[in-house]
Amino acid sequence: MNVGLFIPCYVDQFYPKVGIATLRLLESLGVNVIFPMEQTCCGQPMANSGFQSLSVGCDRNFIRNFANCDVVVGPSGSCVLHLKDHLHSDENPAEATRLRNNVYELCEFLTDVLKVSELPKARFPHRVGLHTSCHGQRGLHLSSMSELMAPKFSKPETLLRMVDGLDLIQLSQPDECCGFGGTFCVFEEAVSSKMGKDRVADHLRHGAEVITGGDMSCLMQLEGVLRRQKAPVRVMHIAEILTAEN
């Protein structure tokens, strides 16, 4: 199948290494990857701010760029969830529906579609804290929710446990929000900052050397806190760890 690689605009601009790592990971698993060069924002910032009508151009561009792809994969749970829930077209509703039903977050694609059971080349001998993003957990169901009396699971954790040498730490609040929330961190700066500090403190308290996750937006929030605190901890997208060989 032809897999379209969707790289969110903020990843492309601020964290291009994440896009490269995602491409390397997919190709190492034998996936035929197509990267449409004219792709851009999914439209989530406008929609989340109450201006979904302004995202029509983004929808149109996304559909045009990924029309020849069987599935679309992106390294961002929040952007993928937006597409799954809101991609729309009055001009081509059938294609919009097809793409909505065939867009996957990276971890979801690896575990549910490719059925990855091992990553023999991956090695990362560090203590790692996994940040569970709200969109991925509660919207895409990438992991169980701690407030529910239900079997525990985590697709990102399953993948991380395939990495040789990786020590996955256990957090006190494994699914607490980081406080980013897109425009929330702008309009509610004080609350957002406090939430970010609480999240970072949990990782530091348990000795994390690296904080990882499937959403660079959340990791960007945590990275900002870490830098201001001058903490000796770095953030890495899960794709970067799954392709690490050191």
Phi, psi and omega per residue, in radians:
M1 nan 2.677 3.072
N2 -1.569 2.099 -3.104
V3 -1.861 2.050 3.097
G4 -1.437 2.244 3.128
L5 -1.618 1.976 3.120
F6 -1.753 2.017 3.123
I7 -1.897 1.946 -3.135
P8 -0.957 2.647 -3.013
C9 -1.052 -0.691 -3.113
Y10 -1.231 -0.528 3.056
V11 -1.187 -0.773 3.132
D12 -1.046 -0.697 -3.056
Q13 -1.453 -0.700 -2.997
F14 -1.885 -0.486 -3.067
Y15 -2.352 1.020 -3.085
P16 -1.059 -0.431 3.119
K17 -1.086 -0.476 3.110
V18 -1.190 -0.716 3.083
G19 -1.114 -0.710 3.121
I20 -1.144 -0.739 3.126
A21 -1.115 -0.672 3.119
T22 -1.115 -0.779 3.095
L23 -1.059 -0.824 -3.139
R24 -1.046 -0.739 -3.112
L25 -1.116 -0.830 -3.123
L26 -1.117 -0.764 -3.127
E27 -1.177 -0.579 3.109
S28 -1.165 -0.360 3.120
L29 -1.689 0.200 3.056
G30 1.455 0.284 -3.104
V31 -1.473 2.372 3.059
N32 -1.477 1.806 -3.002
V33 -1.731 2.341 3.027
I34 -2.001 2.282 3.116
F35 -2.065 1.712 3.118
P36 -1.124 2.151 -3.013
M37 -1.297 -0.324 -3.082
E38 -1.757 0.229 3.087
Q39 -1.215 2.715 3.114
T40 -2.647 -2.608 -3.037
C41 -1.056 2.530 3.117
C42 -1.364 -0.248 3.130
G43 1.735 0.011 -3.067
Q44 -1.075 -0.734 -3.119
P45 -1.009 -0.718 3.129
M46 -1.185 -0.799 -3.103
A47 -1.101 -0.745 -3.125
N48 -1.174 -0.378 -3.141
S49 -1.625 0.094 3.103
G50 1.578 0.238 -3.114
F51 -2.123 0.927 -3.083
Q52 -1.085 -0.481 3.127
S53 -1.071 -0.446 -3.138
L54 -1.396 -0.119 -3.142
S55 -1.652 0.104 -3.121
V56 -1.023 -0.730 3.133
G57 -1.122 -0.634 3.094
C58 -1.139 -0.754 3.100
D59 -1.048 -0.800 -3.114
R60 -1.087 -0.751 -3.130
N61 -1.173 -0.703 3.131
F62 -1.096 -0.810 -3.124
I63 -1.098 -0.728 3.139
R64 -1.124 -0.717 -3.070
N65 -1.279 -0.591 -3.039
F66 -1.878 0.266 -3.090
A67 -1.089 -0.504 -3.098
N68 -1.646 0.200 -3.116
C69 -1.798 2.427 3.096
D70 -1.262 -0.745 3.055
V71 -2.403 2.830 3.098
V72 -2.159 2.368 -3.120
V73 -2.208 2.372 3.120
G74 -2.404 2.550 -3.139
P75 -1.540 0.816 -3.124
S76 -2.733 1.954 -3.133
G77 -1.119 -0.677 -3.082
S78 -1.168 -0.763 3.129
C79 -1.182 -0.706 3.124
V80 -1.124 -0.740 3.117
L81 -1.092 -0.702 3.094
H82 -1.028 -0.782 -3.140
L83 -1.129 -0.752 3.134
K84 -1.049 -0.651 -3.056
D85 -1.600 -0.495 -2.914
H86 -2.241 -0.113 3.120
L87 -1.018 2.207 -2.990
H88 -2.513 2.587 3.059
S89 -2.685 2.133 3.025
D90 -1.335 -0.457 -3.104
E91 -1.369 -0.654 -3.075
N92 -2.453 1.197 -3.061
P93 -1.112 -0.563 -3.121
A94 -1.154 -0.736 3.139
E95 -1.219 -0.648 3.085
A96 -1.077 -0.742 3.118
T97 -1.131 -0.739 -3.135
R98 -1.073 -0.772 -3.133
L99 -1.199 -0.699 3.101
R100 -0.992 -0.657 -3.095
N101 -1.454 -0.095 -3.070
N102 -2.300 0.518 3.041
V103 -1.913 2.321 -3.019
Y104 -2.258 2.497 2.898
E105 -1.257 2.640 -2.995
L106 -0.973 -0.909 -3.109
C107 -1.080 -0.703 3.104
E108 -1.040 -0.754 -3.139
F109 -1.141 -0.738 -3.110
L110 -1.140 -0.750 -3.062
T111 -1.475 -0.658 -3.003
D112 -1.644 -0.554 -3.094
V113 -1.757 -0.956 3.141
L114 -1.357 -0.328 -3.133
K115 0.976 0.808 3.140
V116 -1.110 2.256 -3.125
S117 -2.064 -0.205 3.103
E118 -2.741 2.663 3.067
L119 -2.299 1.349 -2.955
P120 -1.063 -0.440 -3.106
K121 -1.588 -0.242 -3.049
A122 -1.305 2.238 3.084
R123 -2.524 2.264 -3.102
F124 -2.665 1.501 -3.044
P125 -1.402 1.246 -3.121
H126 -2.502 2.774 3.030
R127 -1.438 2.096 -2.988
V128 -2.115 2.317 3.008
G129 -1.796 2.307 -3.132
L130 -1.705 2.075 3.029
H131 -1.564 2.130 3.137
T132 -1.625 1.909 -3.082
S133 -1.321 2.527 -3.075
C134 -1.076 -0.790 -3.109
H135 -1.087 -0.746 -3.131
G136 -1.177 -0.726 -3.094
Q137 -1.298 -0.944 -2.989
R138 -1.567 -0.400 3.122
G139 -1.675 -0.771 -3.090
L140 -1.742 -0.129 3.131
H141 1.001 0.833 3.085
L142 -1.352 -0.305 3.104
S143 -2.686 2.858 3.119
S144 -1.272 2.836 -3.136
M145 -1.881 2.322 -2.998
S146 -1.148 -0.397 -3.117
E147 -1.436 -0.110 -3.137
L148 -1.770 2.453 3.048
M149 -1.474 1.400 -3.059
A150 -2.529 2.812 3.127
P151 -0.991 2.426 -3.127
K152 -1.419 2.371 3.039
F153 -2.710 2.749 3.072
S154 -2.735 1.999 3.133
K155 -1.166 -0.744 3.067
P156 -1.086 -0.701 3.138
E157 -1.120 -0.686 3.099
T158 -0.999 -0.745 -3.137
L159 -1.224 -0.729 -3.130
L160 -1.104 -0.561 -3.130
R161 -1.281 -0.100 3.050
M162 -1.531 -0.126 -3.059
V163 -1.555 2.149 -3.109
D164 -1.120 2.310 3.048
G165 1.482 -0.185 -3.077
L166 -1.329 2.260 3.109
D167 -1.862 1.794 -3.087
L168 -1.506 1.989 -3.080
I169 -1.374 2.725 3.096
Q170 -1.757 2.172 -3.091
L171 -1.626 2.743 3.089
S172 -1.280 -0.631 3.128
Q173 -2.165 1.403 -2.968
P174 -1.187 -0.316 -3.126
D175 -2.284 0.660 3.097
E176 -1.490 2.438 -3.103
C177 -1.133 2.530 -3.137
C178 -1.451 -0.257 3.133
G179 1.640 0.021 -3.111
F180 -1.222 -1.264 3.037
G181 1.069 0.526 3.115
G182 1.107 -2.108 -3.118
T183 -1.237 -0.196 3.077
F184 -1.001 -0.686 -3.102
C185 -1.226 -0.240 3.084
V186 -1.587 -0.832 -3.072
F187 -1.389 -0.439 3.133
E188 -2.185 1.029 -3.002
E189 -1.002 -0.804 -3.065
A190 -1.136 -0.792 3.125
V191 -1.124 -0.772 3.136
S192 -1.036 -0.767 -3.128
S193 -1.110 -0.753 -3.141
K194 -1.123 -0.702 3.107
M195 -1.104 -0.706 3.115
G196 -1.126 -0.731 3.116
K197 -1.112 -0.709 3.107
D198 -1.100 -0.699 -3.113
R199 -1.161 -0.793 3.129
V200 -1.084 -0.718 -3.113
A201 -1.021 -0.646 3.127
D202 -1.098 -0.754 3.125
H203 -1.170 -0.763 -3.127
L204 -1.138 -0.678 -3.118
R205 -1.086 -0.492 -3.106
H206 -1.776 0.202 2.982
G207 1.373 0.531 3.126
A208 -1.198 2.392 2.981
E209 -1.658 -0.514 -3.111
V210 -2.403 2.434 3.000
I211 -1.915 2.232 -3.127
T212 -2.177 2.982 3.129
G213 3.087 3.137 -3.102
G214 -1.746 0.006 -3.128
D215 -2.226 1.965 3.127
M216 -1.195 -0.354 3.087
S217 -1.120 -0.786 3.081
C218 -1.152 -0.753 -3.134
L219 -1.155 -0.535 3.073
M220 -1.139 -0.709 3.074
Q221 -1.065 -0.826 -3.132
L222 -1.181 -0.634 3.118
E223 -1.091 -0.669 3.103
G224 -1.074 -0.738 3.103
V225 -1.132 -0.799 -3.122
L226 -1.046 -0.739 -3.133
R227 -1.142 -0.727 -3.135
R228 -1.192 -0.527 3.102
Q229 -1.523 -0.071 -3.094
K230 0.936 0.699 3.133
A231 -1.400 2.442 -3.113
P232 -1.427 0.876 -3.110
V233 -2.274 2.427 3.128
R234 -2.002 2.829 3.064
V235 -1.923 2.509 3.106
M236 -2.508 2.356 3.047
H237 -1.152 2.621 -3.092
I238 -1.034 -0.549 3.110
A239 -1.087 -0.605 3.133
E240 -1.196 -0.624 3.128
I241 -1.316 -0.680 -3.126
L242 -1.203 -0.294 3.084
T243 -1.848 0.025 3.137
A244 -1.245 2.521 -3.125
E245 -2.307 0.426 -3.109
N246 -2.054 nan nan
